[in-house]
Amino acid sequence: MQPIAAQATPIPARVALAPAVRIGLLGGVVALLICLIGIIQASLGRAVINPGLSLGQTLFILMYVAICIMAVKGGISATMSADAVALFRTGVMGMRYLREQRETEGRTAEAVTRPAAGAVWIILSGAVAGFLVSVILAILVLVGQVVDLRAVLIQASPELYSLLTFGLPLVPGVIVLLLFGLVIGGLMGVAYVIPARIRQSLFLGLGLVPVISIVGSAFFSGTGLTPIAALLIFVIGAAGWYVWTGVQGGVKQRIAGLSPTGQRVYRLSVLGLVSLVVLLLPLTGSYPAQVLDYVGLYILMGLGLNIVVGFAGLLDLGYVAFFALGAYTMGVLTSPDITWLGFHLTFWQALPFAVVVGVLAGVILGIPVLGMRGDYLAIVTLGFGEIIRILALSNWLKPWIGGSNGITRLPRPEIGPFTFASQQSLYYLIIGACLIAAFVAFRVKDSRLGRAWMALREDEDVAQAMGIDLVRTKLLAFATGAAFSGLAGAFFGTYIGSIYPHSFTLLISINVLAVIIVGGMGSIPGVVIGAIALAGLPELLREFSEYRLWVFGAALVLMMLTRPEGLWPEARRKLEMHEAD
C-alpha cells in the first residue's frame, strides 16, 4: 500500500502557521505587560545560577517558553486537523496504516501523518511565535530610545532595556533579541517533535534548577547554585525521570502483586519516610520554620473550607470570620492586656473555647442562609465576614477586645516546664492540629454525613427528594468548617503573639478558597499541595510581595485553562472534568 504521505495534499502555510501568528502576537502583548509591571526587573537581584543567571532572566526565558509551547500546540492541532481531512479521503485503510506507522516508529499522539513535513511546521510554529514576541519587545526598546516612556510607564527603565537587549548596544541588542525569540521558539518546536518521554525528562530537569535554587536560598541562606551544581541537578532530574517513566509500570505491578502484609509494609515505609522529612524540615532555620508554620495554618483553614465548599458545595466567602473569632477568643481569654474578665486561662484551657465559639458562629451563620445557594450565598457570607472585621475595629467593642489597638502579649503554649517559644517548636503543634483535622476530614468524607454533603453538592433538590435533611446537613457543614477555622485562629494568635483587626480581611477568605481550588476541590491531599503552592512559595519570595496578587491571578487563570480539576484532584471531580475525554 502506498504511504499516506504520498497521497495527502500539502498543508497550506496559512493553516499551519495561523495559530502561531495569533498566539505570538497575543503573547507579545502579554510579555510587554509583564515587562512593564516590573516583576522581572525586581527579581534581577536574586541569583538562580551564580554567576550567570538571575531569577529575572529565568522569568524572561520562561515567558518565552510558555508562549512558544502554546503556539506549538496550536500548530500541532492545526496540522493534525489538516491530516484528518486527508485521512478521511483515504478511508479506513489509511487510518489503519497511520496507526501501524505510529506504533512502528514509536511516535506519540502528537506526531502527524507526514513525519518530515509535520515536524517542519511544528518547529516553524514555535519559531514564528517567538519571533513575533521579540518583535513587539524590540518595538518597545526602539520607542524607548526616542520617547521617554517613564513619565507614564515608570518601569520602562534603562534596566529593562538593558535586559531586553542582553546588555549590548541598540542595534546588535535588537538583532540578538529577535534571534533569541527564533531560537527559543524553534527549540520548543523540536521538543514536541522528539518522543514525549525525552521531552518530559528535559523539562523536568530544567525546571528543577530554579525551584531548588529558590528553595535552597530561602532555607539555607544561599546565593544561588553554582554552574556545576545546576548541571548535576539537571542531569539527575532528567535521567531519573527518564528511567522512572520506563520502569514505573513494572514497579506498580510489583507493588500491586505484593501480599497484604507486603503492601502494608510498603505503605508504612513511605509514610515513615515522609513523616521523617516533615519532622526534620524546621531544623533548617528560624525563617523556614516560620514559613512552615504559616503554611500549616493555611492547611488547617483549607481543610475546614474544603468541607464547606469542596464536600457540601456551599460557597463561603466569609470564612475569615471564624478565623478571627477563634483568634480573638484566644486573645481575650489568655492575654494580660484584657483585665475586665478578672482571670486568665492558659493556651490549652482557652483552645476548646476558641473551637466552640467557631462552631457556634458557623451555626449562627448557617441558620439565615439555609435557603440560599450559589452567588446569593457567597454575597451573604462575604457580608458576615466584613461585619466581624468592622465590629473588631469599632470603638463600641474597644473596651473589651482592644479595637484598632488589638490584643498583644498572647502567651505561648506550655506543656509542663517546656514552653513552645520558638517557631520551630510551634511548628510541631500546628502539624499535630493539621493531622487531627485531616484525620477527621478523611473519616467524615466516606461516612453517611460525607455522602450526604456530596449529594448536596451535586443537586440540592435531588438530595432532599432522597430523604436528606438539608437543614441538619448544611448546619453541620458550616459548623465543622468553622471549628477548623476557629482552631487555626487560636494557633494564629499564639503564632503572631498579637491580634489586630487588619489581619482578618476578605483577602484571607479569597486566599483559602484559592488554596482548595488550586489543590483540587474536595481533595484532602490537594489542600496540602495548594497551601504549599499559594502560601509557602510566595513567602519564600517575600521581597516580591507587591506582585503577589498578580501571581495569584495568573496562577488561577493558568490552572483553569490547563488543569481545572486542580493539582491533586479528587477522583470523582477529575472524572467530571474529563468526562468528554
C-alpha positions, 0 to 999 in steps of 0.5 A: 500500500502506498504511504499516506504521505504520498497521497495527502495534499500539502498543508497550506502555510496559512493553516499551519502557521495561523495559530502561531501568528495569533498566539505570538502576537497575543503573547507579545502583548502579554510579555510587554505587560509583564515587562512593564509591571516590573516583576522581572526587573525586581527579581534581577537581584536574586541569583538562580545560577551564580554567576550567570543567571538571575531569577529575572532572566529565568522569568524572561526565558520562561515567558518565552517558553510558555508562549512558544509551547502554546503556539506549538500546540496550536500548530500541532492541532492545526496540522493534525486537523489538516491530516484528518481531512486527508485521512478521511479521503483515504478511508479506513485503510489509511487510518489503519496504516497511520496507526501501524506507522505510529506504533512502528516508529514509536511516535506519540499522539502528537506526531502527524501523518507526514513525519518530515513535513509535520515536524517542519511546521511544528518547529516553524510554529514555535519559531514564528511565535517567538519571533513575533514576541521579540518583535513587539519587545524590540518595538518597545526598546526602539520607542524607548530610545526616542520617547521617554516612556517613564513619565507614564510607564515608570518601569520602562527603565534603562534596566529593562532595556538593558535586559531586553537587549542582553546588555549590548548596544541598540542595534546588535541588542535588537538583532540578538533579541529577535534571534533569541525569540527564533531560537527559543521558539524553534527549540520548543518546536523540536521538543514536541517533535522528539518522543514525549518521554525525552521531552518530559525528562528535559523539562523536568530537569530544567525546571528543577534548577530554579525551584531548588535554587529558590528553595535552597536560598530561602532555607539555607541562606544561599546565593544561588547554585553554582554552574556545576551544581545546576548541571548535576541537578539537571542531569539527575532530574532528567535521567531519573525521570527518564528511567522512572517513566520506563520502569514505573509500570513494572514497579506498580505491578510489583507493588500491586502483586505484593501480599497484604502484609507486603503492601502494608509494609510498603505503605508504612515505609513511605509514610515513615519516610515522609513523616521523617522529612516533615519532622526534620524540615524546621531544623533548617532555620528560624525563617523556614520554620516560620514559613512552615508554620504559616503554611500549616495554618493555611492547611488547617483553614483549607481543610475546614473550607474544603468541607464547606465548599469542596464536600457540601458545595456551599460557597463561603466567602466569609470564612475569615470570620471564624478565623478571627473569632477563634483568634480573638477568643484566644486573645481575650481569654489568655492575654494580660492586656484584657483585665475586665474578665478578672482571670486568665486561662492558659493556651490549652484551657482557652483552645476548646473555647476558641473551637466552640465559639467557631462552631457556634458562629458557623451555626449562627451563620448557617441558620439565615442562609439555609435557603440560599445557594450559589452567588446569593450565598457567597454575597451573604457570607462575604457580608458576615465576614466584613461585619466581624472585621468592622465590629473588631475595629469599632470603638463600641467593642474597644473596651473589651477586645482592644479595637484598632489597638488589638490584643498583644502579649498572647502567651505561648503554649506550655506543656509542663516546664517546656514552653513552645517559644520558638517557631520551630517548636510551634511548628510541631503543634500546628502539624499535630492540629493539621493531622487531627483535622485531616484525620477527621476530614478523611473519616467524615468524607466516606461516612453517611454525613460525607455522602450526604454533603456530596449529594448536596453538592451535586443537586440540592433538590435531588438530595432532599427528594432522597430523604436528606435533611438539608437543614441538619446537613448544611448546619453541620457543614458550616459548623465543622468548617468553622471549628477548623477555622476557629482552631487555626485562629487560636494557633494564629494568635499564639503564632503572631503573639498579637491580634489586630483587626487588619489581619482578618480581611476578605483577602484571607477568605479569597486566599483559602478558597484559592488554596482548595481550588488550586489543590483540587476541590474536595481533595484532602491531599490537594489542600496540602499541595495548594497551601504549599503552592499559594502560601509557602512559595510566595513567602519564600519570595517575600521581597516580591510581595507587591506582585503577589496578587498578580501571581495569584491571578495568573496562577488561577487563570493558568490552572483553569485553562490547563488543569481545572480539576486542580493539582491533586484532584479528587477522583470523582471531580477529575472524572467530571472534568474529563468526562468528554475525554 
